[in-house]
Every structure is written in structure tokens, then in C-alpha cells.
Amino acid sequence: MRKILIVGAGQSGLQLALGLQAKGYEVTLMSNRTPDEIRAGRVMSTQVMFDTALRHERDLGLNSWEDLAPRIEGVGVSVAGPDGSRPIDWLGRLKGFAQSVDQRVKMAGWLDAFVQRGGQLVIHGASVADLDFFSRTYDLVLVAAGKGELVSLFGRDAARSPYDAPQRALAVSYVHGLGPRPEHPDTEAVRCNLVPGVGELFLMPTLTTSGRADILFWEGLPGGPLDVFDGIKEPAKHLALTLDLMERFTPWEFARARDVELTDAGATLAGRYAPVVRNPIGRLPGGGVVLGVADVVVANDPITGQGSNSAAKCAASYLSSILMHGDKPFDEAWMKATFETYWFTTGKPVTQWTNAMLGAPPQHVLELIGAAGQLQPVADRFANGFDNPADFDAYFYDPEDTADYLAEVASAASPAPDSEDAPDSEDAPGGASSEE
């Protein structure tokens, strides 16, 4: 039986640990917190997961909260005007529903399941020295802890990392009491509100420790009017500032958020980090090597909501690579190939799209977003890109591709001419008379 050590108990680490455990591997999982500490702690993310990521969980029988979490059926985009209006406002429909489960609920539950199924759980914040020792006793060591000392093992890949500083200041609040959007009162949806030159506000349904809730999530340009959450420790003050900014920049969302309350004392989060792609192989002082997982090696800004989705896809990709490798050694060549498989299928298209959304949108993207308000197929395709970001390559990045796509959709949407208005065959240019 092959022995594998996984350091980090987030989406990717736990999904991979439970998947390997189910296949008969001897798995040790290291977490810096117990399940109870996670449940009682602060929120960790926003984690809306789309159809493909949810299916990876479902395939492993890890979808324990599927019947409890809200079923998200659409992604809406609104663009704020300088006068508080919405010149653009539309809703794209998802082919398969999305869901968000507070990671305090999911990670604690998965940790309990891992132990109940016979897994070895070690509560310890691992250091480089720890990994140097363990690399000699395990067939493979995977690092899925995206913060702290261990990240220093994985050098920045400058060719794949265009940013060296945070591109957004982030502020999250979990709340009860958010009203529905009056335009679609019966549709659970992620709402993306774009405020040009200022930042973005996202609202999304979720399941948290106290039941159904909603997430209010500001992404602000550094140094701008949204970059005001650093140093705020009081949750109530954090929420009050969130609502003040909503009233100022997105009054249509503030109108349904007037009476919200925080879900619990740990319901707020603020911070920032630079998007980065790192080299996948970490070298230890004693000569051993470890493989980075998910946001340890590909960490994107959450503006496109891909963090948990990418983590789930990375865990599924690595699981497949491990199973196919059989009894052969997990050497550097295998590690590099395993990461590159994930990079080209998921990491690269997610990074390309996310980095594009962080910049000022070019004219053809503005036209695309505007056209989605008039052409439902465009809105639907854009919404489903959150599940499959690789699809954006066909129509999003190049102005000619965008123009061709919009022309194609507009042509398909145009009504066919009435038969009584169609020319007779004998009058049609190049046509033949029926009598010939």
C-alpha cells in the first residue's frame, strides 16, 4: 500500500485525501486546526462552485450538503453608471446549477469523514523541517496549504505571473436577511456588479453554519474608495462600511440589503494578495521534493470566482495522475507532468480569464457585455464560462472573434422573412422559373 502525506485541509487537500483513501491508499493528512476549531472560526472564502467542480465532489460521494445549499441557477451582470443607474443589467442562465457551502461547514465535515473512514489526521502546522523528515518516509508528499512558510518552497514563475502586487482589496460579509432581486425574485443567482474605475460587488447565496445565507463581497481597486477595510476588527463596523459603499455605488443592491445582519461573530473577512503562478516542485534542504497543489501553485484573484472550482479540478486531475501511475516512483518528471496536465486543462484558461478581468476592459469586451443584455444566448454563454473558462478563448479575447460571434448570434436571433414577402423563384436573381 502506497503512503501519501497531504499537508493542508482545504478544498483540494481534503478532496484528494478522501479520493485516495477510497482507492486504498494509506493517507496521512496534516491540518493546523481541528474540525471544531474550523467550525468556530472565521469565514475563509466565498466558494461558489459550478457544475463541473460539483460533479467531482459528487463522484466521490462528498456532496453531503447538496440538498441543503441554495441551487444557483444564473449569473447576473450589472454595470453601474455614474448617476447610480444601471445601463447594463442582465441574467445568464446556467446549464447546471451551482452551489456555495461555507468552508467552515464543508472542511470540518470532510475532516470528520476522513477520520471516520480510518484516515490518520495530524493536527500540526507543518514546517519545512517537518517535510524534510516526512519526505523520507512517504512515497509522495503533497502541499495543499496555500499560506505560511511552506509556500516559500515554490518559486514564482515570472513568465506566467504578470502581477507582482495585489490587484484588489477584498472584503467579505456573510449575512441573513438579504431580499430578492425584484427582476427575478424566484431565481437564486450570483450577482456581479461592475463599478468602472472603482471595483466590483458580488452577491451570492450560500449555506453557512446557521443555515441559508448570502455573501456580500467587495473587490476594490487598491487606493480607491473601496480600499478602506484594512485594520477594521469589529464585524459590525465591517458590515456597516460594506452597506455604506453599497448605498453609494450600487443602490439597487443596497435596497435589498438594508435589514441584513451578520450570520455570526466570524462572518467577516478582509485582505489582499498578489495573483501568482509558482513552480510546482518544492525542493527540501535534505534533497527531497514535494508537489504543490491548487492555490499553492496557481493563486488567482477571486474576481472570477474560480478558487474553489480550480481546487476541486486540481484535486481530480492529481487523483487521476496518481492512480494511473501505479507503483512507479513519484519522481520529478512525474510531478512536472502532473502539474502541466492540470495547468493546460484548468490553470491556464482560468489565469488568462482572471487576469483579463482584473484590467480595464477593452472596447470589444464592453460591447460583448452590453450585447448580452439584448441577446440571451450571449448572456447564457458568458454565465456558463464560470464553469468552463476555456470557452472564453473562442470569443472573448480577440476583437475579431468577438465581432464574429456577436454577428452570428444576432443573425440567428433575427426573425425569418414572412413567406408572402419572399420573392417568387422566377423573380429571384439567378433563380429558375417553375415552368422551366
C-alpha positions as CSV (number, residue, x, y, z in Angstrom):
1,M,0.0,0.0,0.0
2,R,1.5,3.4,-1.0
3,K,1.8,6.0,1.6
4,I,0.9,9.6,0.8
5,L,1.1,12.7,3.0
6,I,-1.1,15.7,2.3
7,V,-0.4,19.0,4.1
8,G,-3.4,21.3,4.2
9,A,-7.1,20.6,4.8
10,G,-8.8,22.9,2.3
11,Q,-10.9,22.0,-0.7
12,S,-8.1,20.4,-2.7
13,G,-6.2,18.7,0.2
14,L,-9.3,17.1,1.7
15,Q,-10.9,16.2,-1.7
16,L,-7.7,14.5,-2.7
17,A,-7.2,12.8,0.7
18,L,-10.7,11.3,0.6
19,G,-10.4,10.3,-3.0
20,L,-7.1,8.5,-2.4
21,Q,-8.5,6.9,0.8
22,A,-11.4,5.5,-1.2
23,K,-8.9,3.9,-3.6
24,G,-7.0,2.1,-0.8
25,Y,-4.0,4.4,-0.3
26,E,-2.6,5.0,3.1
27,V,-3.1,8.7,3.6
28,T,-1.9,11.0,6.3
29,L,-3.5,14.4,6.4
30,M,-1.9,17.4,8.3
31,S,-4.2,20.3,9.4
32,N,-3.4,23.2,11.6
33,R,-6.9,23.2,13.0
34,T,-9.3,20.6,14.4
35,P,-12.8,20.3,12.9
36,D,-14.3,22.1,15.9
37,E,-11.8,24.9,15.6
38,I,-12.7,25.3,11.9
39,R,-16.4,25.4,12.6
40,A,-16.0,28.1,15.3
41,G,-13.5,30.1,13.3
42,R,-13.8,33.0,10.8
43,V,-15.1,32.5,7.2
44,M,-12.4,31.6,4.8
45,S,-13.7,32.3,1.3
46,T,-16.8,32.8,-1.0
47,Q,-16.6,29.4,-2.7
48,V,-19.4,29.4,-5.3
49,M,-18.8,26.1,-7.1
50,F,-20.1,25.4,-10.6
51,D,-21.3,22.3,-12.2
52,T,-18.0,20.6,-13.2
53,A,-16.5,21.1,-9.7
54,L,-19.7,19.9,-8.0
55,R,-19.6,16.8,-10.1
56,H,-16.1,16.0,-8.9
57,E,-17.4,16.1,-5.4
58,R,-20.5,14.1,-6.3
59,D,-18.3,11.4,-8.0
60,L,-16.5,10.8,-4.6
61,G,-19.7,10.9,-2.6
62,L,-18.7,14.2,-0.9
63,N,-21.8,16.2,-1.8
64,S,-23.3,15.9,1.7
65,W,-24.9,19.4,1.6
66,E,-26.3,19.3,-1.9
67,D,-29.9,19.1,-0.7
68,L,-29.4,21.9,1.8
69,A,-27.5,24.6,-0.1
70,P,-29.3,27.0,-2.4
71,R,-29.3,26.0,-6.0
72,I,-27.8,28.8,-8.0
73,E,-29.4,28.9,-11.5
74,G,-27.9,32.0,-13.0
75,V,-25.1,34.6,-13.1
76,G,-26.2,38.2,-13.4
77,V,-24.1,41.2,-14.5
78,S,-24.9,44.8,-13.8
79,V,-22.7,47.8,-14.7
80,A,-23.1,50.9,-12.6
81,G,-23.5,54.3,-14.2
82,P,-22.0,57.5,-12.6
83,D,-25.5,58.6,-11.5
84,G,-26.4,55.3,-9.7
85,S,-28.2,53.9,-12.7
86,R,-27.7,50.5,-14.4
87,P,-27.0,51.0,-18.1
88,I,-26.3,47.3,-18.3
89,D,-28.2,44.6,-16.4
90,W,-28.8,41.0,-17.4
91,L,-29.1,37.5,-16.1
92,G,-27.4,34.5,-17.8
93,R,-28.8,31.0,-17.1
94,L,-26.6,28.1,-16.1
95,K,-26.9,24.7,-17.7
96,G,-26.2,23.0,-14.4
97,F,-26.8,24.5,-11.0
98,A,-24.0,26.0,-8.9
99,Q,-23.8,25.9,-5.0
100,S,-21.8,27.5,-2.2
101,V,-21.2,25.8,1.1
102,D,-19.3,27.8,3.8
103,Q,-15.9,26.1,4.0
104,R,-16.3,26.0,7.8
105,V,-19.1,23.6,7.3
106,K,-17.6,21.6,4.4
107,M,-14.0,21.3,5.6
108,A,-15.0,20.4,9.2
109,G,-17.4,17.8,7.8
110,W,-14.9,16.3,5.5
111,L,-12.2,16.1,8.2
112,D,-14.7,14.2,10.4
113,A,-15.4,11.8,7.5
114,F,-11.7,11.3,6.8
115,V,-11.1,10.2,10.4
116,Q,-14.3,8.0,10.5
117,R,-13.1,6.2,7.4
118,G,-9.7,5.3,9.0
119,G,-7.5,8.2,7.9
120,Q,-4.7,9.4,10.0
121,L,-5.2,13.1,10.9
122,V,-2.3,15.1,12.4
123,I,-3.2,18.5,13.9
124,H,0.0,20.4,13.4
125,G,1.2,23.4,11.4
126,A,3.8,21.8,9.3
127,S,7.2,23.4,8.7
128,V,9.8,22.9,6.1
129,A,11.8,20.9,8.6
130,D,8.8,18.6,9.1
131,L,8.5,18.0,5.4
132,D,12.2,17.3,5.1
133,F,11.8,14.5,7.6
134,F,8.5,13.1,6.2
135,S,9.7,13.1,2.6
136,R,11.9,10.1,3.6
137,T,9.0,8.1,5.0
138,Y,6.3,8.7,2.4
139,D,6.1,7.7,-1.2
140,L,4.6,11.2,-2.1
141,V,4.2,14.5,-0.2
142,L,1.6,16.9,-1.5
143,V,1.5,20.5,-0.2
144,A,-2.1,22.0,-0.3
145,A,-1.6,24.7,2.3
146,G,-1.6,28.0,0.3
147,K,-0.3,30.2,3.1
148,G,2.6,30.3,5.5
149,E,6.2,29.1,5.5
150,L,5.7,26.1,3.1
151,V,4.7,28.4,0.2
152,S,8.4,29.6,0.1
153,L,9.4,26.2,-1.2
154,F,7.7,27.0,-4.5
155,G,9.4,29.8,-6.5
156,R,7.4,32.3,-8.5
157,D,7.0,31.5,-12.3
158,A,7.6,35.0,-13.7
159,A,6.6,34.0,-17.2
160,R,3.1,33.0,-16.0
161,S,2.7,35.7,-13.4
162,P,2.2,39.2,-14.9
163,Y,1.3,40.8,-11.5
164,D,3.7,41.2,-8.6
165,A,1.3,43.1,-6.3
166,P,-2.4,42.7,-5.2
167,Q,-4.9,43.9,-7.8
168,R,-7.9,44.2,-5.5
169,A,-8.6,44.8,-1.8
170,L,-11.1,42.2,-0.7
171,A,-13.9,42.4,1.9
172,V,-16.4,39.7,2.6
173,S,-19.6,39.6,4.8
174,Y,-21.9,36.6,5.4
175,V,-25.4,37.9,6.2
176,H,-29.0,36.9,6.8
177,G,-31.9,38.9,5.6
178,L,-31.0,39.9,2.1
179,G,-34.1,40.4,0.0
180,P,-34.5,39.0,-3.6
181,R,-33.7,40.9,-6.8
182,P,-37.2,42.2,-7.8
183,E,-36.4,41.5,-11.5
184,H,-36.0,37.7,-10.8
185,P,-37.5,37.1,-7.3
186,D,-37.6,33.4,-7.7
187,T,-34.2,32.8,-9.2
188,E,-31.1,32.1,-7.0
189,A,-28.2,33.8,-8.8
190,V,-24.7,35.2,-8.4
191,R,-24.8,38.9,-9.0
192,C,-21.7,40.6,-10.4
193,N,-21.9,44.4,-10.1
194,L,-19.2,46.2,-12.0
195,V,-18.4,49.8,-10.9
196,P,-16.0,51.2,-13.5
197,G,-12.8,52.6,-12.1
198,V,-13.8,51.6,-8.5
199,G,-14.2,47.8,-8.3
200,E,-16.8,45.1,-8.1
201,L,-19.5,43.9,-5.8
202,F,-20.6,40.3,-5.8
203,L,-23.7,38.8,-4.0
204,M,-24.2,35.1,-3.8
205,P,-26.4,32.7,-1.9
206,T,-24.7,30.2,0.4
207,L,-25.2,27.6,3.1
208,T,-23.4,28.6,6.4
209,T,-23.2,27.3,9.9
210,S,-26.6,28.9,10.7
211,G,-28.4,27.8,7.5
212,R,-29.2,29.6,4.3
213,A,-27.4,33.0,3.9
214,D,-25.9,35.4,1.4
215,I,-22.4,36.7,0.9
216,L,-21.6,40.4,0.2
217,F,-18.2,40.6,-1.4
218,W,-16.4,43.9,-2.4
219,E,-13.4,43.8,-4.6
220,G,-11.8,47.3,-4.7
221,L,-9.0,48.8,-6.7
222,P,-6.1,49.4,-4.4
223,G,-6.0,53.0,-3.2
224,G,-9.6,53.6,-4.4
225,P,-12.8,54.3,-2.4
226,L,-13.4,50.6,-1.7
227,D,-9.9,50.1,-0.2
228,V,-10.9,51.0,3.3
229,F,-11.2,47.7,5.2
230,D,-7.7,47.2,6.4
231,G,-7.4,47.4,10.2
232,I,-11.2,47.0,10.8
233,K,-11.5,44.4,13.5
234,E,-15.1,44.8,14.6
235,P,-17.5,42.8,12.4
236,A,-20.4,45.2,12.9
237,K,-18.2,48.1,11.6
238,H,-17.1,46.0,8.7
239,L,-20.7,45.3,7.7
240,A,-21.7,49.0,8.2
241,L,-18.9,50.1,5.9
242,T,-19.9,47.4,3.3
243,L,-23.5,48.7,3.3
244,D,-22.4,52.4,3.1
245,L,-20.4,51.5,0.0
246,M,-23.3,49.6,-1.5
247,E,-25.6,52.6,-1.0
248,R,-23.1,54.9,-2.7
249,F,-22.1,52.7,-5.7
250,T,-24.8,50.0,-6.1
251,P,-28.1,51.5,-4.7
252,W,-30.2,48.7,-6.4
253,E,-28.3,46.1,-4.3
254,F,-28.4,48.3,-1.1
255,A,-32.2,48.5,-1.4
256,R,-32.5,44.8,-0.7
257,A,-29.7,44.7,1.9
258,R,-31.0,47.4,4.3
259,D,-32.0,45.0,7.0
260,V,-29.3,42.4,6.8
261,E,-27.5,41.1,9.9
262,L,-24.2,39.2,10.1
263,T,-24.6,35.4,10.4
264,D,-22.2,35.1,13.3
265,A,-19.2,36.7,15.0
266,G,-16.8,35.2,12.4
267,A,-18.8,36.3,9.4
268,T,-16.4,38.9,8.0
269,L,-13.0,38.7,6.2
270,A,-10.7,41.3,4.6
271,G,-7.3,41.1,2.9
272,R,-5.5,41.1,-0.4
273,Y,-2.9,39.0,-2.2
274,A,-1.0,39.1,-5.4
275,P,-2.1,36.7,-8.1
276,V,0.7,34.3,-8.8
277,V,1.7,31.1,-10.6
278,R,4.5,29.2,-8.9
279,N,6.8,26.4,-9.9
280,P,5.1,23.1,-8.9
281,I,8.0,21.3,-7.3
282,G,9.3,22.3,-3.9
283,R,12.9,21.3,-3.0
284,L,13.7,20.4,0.6
285,P,17.0,21.0,2.4
286,G,17.7,17.3,2.6
287,G,17.3,16.8,-1.2
288,G,13.7,15.6,-1.2
289,V,10.9,17.1,-3.4
290,V,7.3,17.8,-2.8
291,L,4.4,18.7,-5.2
292,G,2.3,21.8,-4.8
293,V,-1.5,21.6,-5.1
294,A,-4.1,24.1,-6.3
295,D,-3.6,27.6,-5.0
296,V,-0.1,26.8,-3.7
297,V,1.0,26.8,-7.3
298,V,-1.8,28.7,-9.1
299,A,-3.4,31.5,-7.0
300,N,-5.8,33.8,-8.9
301,D,-7.7,36.8,-7.7
302,P,-11.3,35.8,-6.7
303,I,-12.8,38.3,-9.2
304,T,-13.9,35.3,-11.5
305,G,-14.9,33.0,-8.6
306,Q,-12.5,30.3,-9.6
307,G,-10.6,29.5,-6.4
308,S,-12.7,26.5,-5.1
309,N,-13.5,25.4,-8.6
310,S,-9.9,25.2,-9.6
311,A,-9.0,23.5,-6.3
312,A,-11.6,20.8,-7.0
313,K,-10.5,20.4,-10.6
314,C,-6.8,20.2,-9.5
315,A,-7.6,17.5,-6.9
316,A,-9.5,15.5,-9.5
317,S,-6.6,15.9,-12.0
318,Y,-4.0,14.9,-9.5
319,L,-6.0,11.9,-8.3
320,S,-6.2,10.6,-11.8
321,S,-2.5,11.1,-12.3
322,I,-1.7,9.3,-9.1
323,L,-4.0,6.3,-9.8
324,M,-2.6,5.9,-13.4
325,H,1.0,6.0,-12.1
326,G,0.6,2.7,-10.3
327,D,3.6,1.5,-8.4
328,K,6.2,3.7,-10.2
329,P,8.2,6.2,-8.2
330,F,6.7,9.7,-7.9
331,D,9.8,11.4,-9.3
332,E,10.3,15.0,-10.5
333,A,9.4,14.1,-14.1
334,W,6.0,12.7,-12.9
335,M,5.4,15.8,-10.7
336,K,6.1,18.2,-13.6
337,A,3.9,16.2,-16.0
338,T,1.1,16.0,-13.3
339,F,1.1,19.8,-12.8
340,E,1.3,20.6,-16.5
341,T,-1.8,18.4,-17.2
342,Y,-3.7,20.5,-14.7
343,W,-2.2,23.7,-15.9
344,F,-3.2,23.3,-19.5
345,T,-6.7,22.0,-18.8
346,T,-7.7,24.3,-16.0
347,G,-4.9,26.6,-14.6
348,K,-4.0,28.4,-17.8
349,P,-7.5,29.2,-19.0
350,V,-8.6,30.3,-15.5
351,T,-5.5,32.5,-15.1
352,Q,-5.9,34.1,-18.6
353,W,-9.5,35.0,-18.0
354,T,-9.0,36.2,-14.4
355,N,-6.0,38.4,-15.4
356,A,-8.1,39.8,-18.3
357,M,-10.9,40.7,-15.9
358,L,-8.6,42.5,-13.5
359,G,-7.6,45.0,-16.1
360,A,-9.6,47.8,-17.7
361,P,-11.9,46.1,-20.2
362,P,-11.1,46.8,-23.9
363,Q,-13.8,48.2,-26.1
364,H,-14.8,44.8,-27.7
365,V,-15.4,43.3,-24.2
366,L,-17.6,46.3,-23.2
367,E,-19.6,45.6,-26.4
368,L,-19.8,41.9,-25.6
369,I,-21.1,42.7,-22.1
370,G,-23.6,45.2,-23.4
371,A,-24.8,42.8,-26.1
372,A,-25.6,40.2,-23.5
373,G,-28.4,42.5,-22.3
374,Q,-30.0,42.2,-25.7
375,L,-29.1,38.7,-26.8
376,Q,-29.9,36.0,-24.3
377,P,-27.6,33.4,-25.8
378,V,-24.6,35.7,-25.2
379,A,-25.6,36.2,-21.5
380,D,-26.1,32.4,-21.1
381,R,-22.7,31.6,-22.7
382,F,-20.9,34.2,-20.6
383,A,-22.6,32.8,-17.4
384,N,-21.5,29.2,-18.3
385,G,-18.0,30.4,-18.8
386,F,-17.7,30.4,-15.0
387,D,-18.0,26.6,-15.2
388,N,-15.7,26.3,-18.3
389,P,-13.4,29.3,-18.6
390,A,-11.6,27.7,-21.6
391,D,-14.7,28.6,-23.6
392,F,-13.8,32.3,-23.4
393,D,-10.9,31.6,-25.8
394,A,-13.3,31.3,-28.7
395,Y,-14.9,34.7,-28.4
396,F,-13.6,36.9,-25.5
397,Y,-10.0,37.9,-26.0
398,D,-9.7,38.9,-29.7
399,P,-11.9,41.7,-31.1
400,E,-12.5,39.9,-34.4
401,D,-13.6,36.8,-32.6
402,T,-16.0,38.9,-30.5
403,A,-17.4,40.7,-33.5
404,D,-17.9,37.4,-35.5
405,Y,-19.6,35.8,-32.5
406,L,-22.0,38.7,-31.9
407,A,-22.8,38.9,-35.6
408,E,-23.6,35.2,-35.6
409,V,-25.8,35.3,-32.6
410,A,-27.6,38.5,-33.8
411,S,-28.2,36.8,-37.2
412,A,-29.7,33.7,-35.6
413,A,-31.9,35.9,-33.5
414,S,-33.3,37.9,-36.4
415,P,-36.8,36.8,-37.5
416,A,-37.1,35.0,-40.8
417,P,-38.9,36.9,-43.5
418,D,-42.6,36.2,-44.0
419,S,-43.3,33.8,-46.8
420,E,-45.6,36.3,-48.5
421,D,-42.7,38.8,-48.6
422,A,-40.2,36.3,-50.2
423,P,-39.6,36.8,-53.9
424,D,-41.0,34.3,-56.4
425,S,-38.5,31.9,-57.8
426,E,-38.8,33.4,-61.3
427,D,-38.0,36.9,-59.9
428,A,-35.1,35.8,-57.7
429,P,-31.7,36.6,-59.0
430,G,-30.2,33.6,-60.7
431,G,-33.4,31.7,-60.0
432,A,-35.3,29.4,-62.4
433,S,-39.0,29.6,-63.2
434,S,-41.1,26.6,-62.0
435,E,-42.3,26.3,-65.6
436,E,-38.8,25.5,-67.0
